[in-house]
Amino acid sequence: MKNIHKLMNRKNQGAFTLIELMIVVAIIGILAVLAVYGVSKYIANAKTAEARNSLGQMTKDIAAAYEREAMDGAPMGEGTSTGVMRALCMTAANSVPAKPGSIQGKKYQSKKEDWAPGPDVEANRGFPCLRFVMDAPQYFMYMYTSDATAATSGAKFEATAEGDLNGDGTLSKFTTKGNIDATTKRLLVSPNIIEERPEE
């Protein structure tokens, strides 16, 4: 009889109670939720890296375009000189793509004409002036603006990338800005990209 009691006690000791099983299931559920959240966060960060990298490259292109020397196109007389002028590129005619619907929860494959429309090429403004182009499909819509005109060199610029990664119609926005120092005439660029709703 004692042996039977010992055997039954051993069996009871090796079993899990309902509470123990519920705790294990709850822990597994929490870990699964954290794993899904971590993966989705990683994927979103991988997608938003496009905007950060592209704006970084665009900023370099803006600085390079500003440093290119421009001079008066009129013929010069002998023994005369002309001033060397540095200027910001004028505003692009359109963003690429032109409408946010093209990147609403999807990627857009741009055409060459998107980055170099005829009027921009003729006026040497926008993306053709910057010599910025994207060949790969893109999650974001890019735009460049400045206060430069055909008559003035401009004092500030703004480059933006807007996206709709989850396709809900609410746009995320990444922005980089810069301005020309009035005294030194150097182009000063914001040290960080401003991010608004980056995971939208």
N, C-alpha and C positions, 0 to 999 in steps of 0.2 A: 504493500500500500504506500509505504514511504517512497519507494522508487517511482511510482506513478505520479505522486505529487511533485517530486523533483523534476520529472520529465515535463509535466504540464507547466511548472514555473519557468523552465527554460524556454518553452515555446512562447509563453506570454511575454517574457523579457525580450525576445527577438523580434516581436511584432511592433509596428508603428501604430500609434493612436490616431484617431481622426484629426485631432488638433495638430499633431505633428505633420501629418500629410498636408493639411490646409496651409500651414506655415511654409512648407517647402514649395507648394504650388504658388503661393503669393510671392515668394522670393524669386522664383523662376519668371513669373509674370513681370515683376519690376525690372529684372535684368533684361528681359526681352524688350520692354518699352524703352529702356535706356539705350539698348543696342540699336533699335530702329531710329531713335532720335539722333544718336551719334552718327549713323550712316547718312541720314538725310541732311544733317548739318554739314558733314564732310562733302556731300555732293553739291550742296548749295554754295559752299566756299570754293569748290573747284570751278563752278560756273561763274561766280562773281570775280574770280581771278582774271577772267578775260577782260572785264571792264577796267580793273586796276592796271593790268599790264598795258592795255591799249591806250589808256589815258597817260600812262607814264611815257610811252613811246610818242604820243601826240605832243606832249609837253616838250620833249627833246626836239621834235620837228619844228615846233613853234619857235623855240630858242634859236635853232639853226637858221630858220627862215628870217628871223629878226636880225641875226648877225650878217646875213648876206648883204653885201654893199650894193646900194642902188644909186644911180646917178641920173642927172638930167639927160634926156634923150636928144636934146638939141645939139647940133654941131658946135664944136668949140673953135674959137679963133686962136691963132698962134700967140703964145705967151700968156694965155689966160688959164684959169683953173676953175674947177667946179666942185661944189661941196659933195661930200659922200653922205648919203642919207640912209639911216636904218629905220625900218618901218615894220609894224605888225601886219600880218596878212589880213585882208578884209574878210568880213563874215561870209560863210558858205551860204549858197542859195537855198540848200535843203539839207535836212538831216539824212543819215543813211541807216536804215531805210527811211522813206519819207513819212510813213505812218506807223504808230505803235502796234497796230493790228498785225503787222508782219512779224513781230517778235513776241506776240502774246502766247506764252507757253510753248513756244517753238523757236527754231533757228531760222535765220534768213541768209540766203546765199546772194551776196551783192553782185551787181554787174559792174563792169569797168565804168560805164556811163554814170552810175550812182555817185562815184567818187570824183568824176571829172566831167560834169555836165558842160555843154558848149559855152554858155554865158560865163561860167566860172573860169574855164580855160582861157577864154578871150580876155577877160578882165584880170587874170592872174590873181584870183581870190579863193578863199575857202581851202578845201582839201588839195586842189592842184597846186596852190601857192605853198602849202605846207609840205607837199609831196608825201602825204599820208594816204595809205590805202590798206584795206584788209582783203585778203584773198579767201580766207577760210570762212565757213559758215559762222554766223555770229548770233549770240543771245541778246545783244544790246543794240540800241539805236544811238548813233553818235552824231554830235553837233559841235560846231566851232563858231563862236561869235567874238567880235571885237568892235571897238569904237573907231577903228581906222576907216578912212574913206579914201577916195582917189586923190583928194586934196590934202588930207591930214594923215600923219603917221600913226595916230592913235596912242592911247595911254594905258589901255587894259584889254585883257582877253578872258574868255571863259570857254572851257571845253567840258562837255558833258557826255555821260553814257546813261541811258535810261533803259530799264529792262522790266519784264513781267514774267519771271521764271515760273510762277505757279499758275499763270493764265487767268487770274481773277480780275484783271482790269486795273488794278492798283499798281502804279509804276514805282520801281526803285530808282534812285538817282545818285550817280557818282559825279562829283564836280571837282575840277581843278581850275585855279584862277592865277592870274599874274598881272603885274603892272610895271610900267617903266618908271624908274626913279627920275624925278624931274631934274635933279642936279647932275647925277653921274650918267644918265641915259642908259643905265644897265637894266636888263629885264629881270625882274624879281618874281619868283614863282612860289606859290604856297607850298610849304614843306610836306603837307599831307593832303590826301584826297578826302573831300567831304562826302560822307555816305549818309543817305536818307533811305530808310527802309530797305537795307541791302539784300534781304532775303525774300522780298516780294516777287 
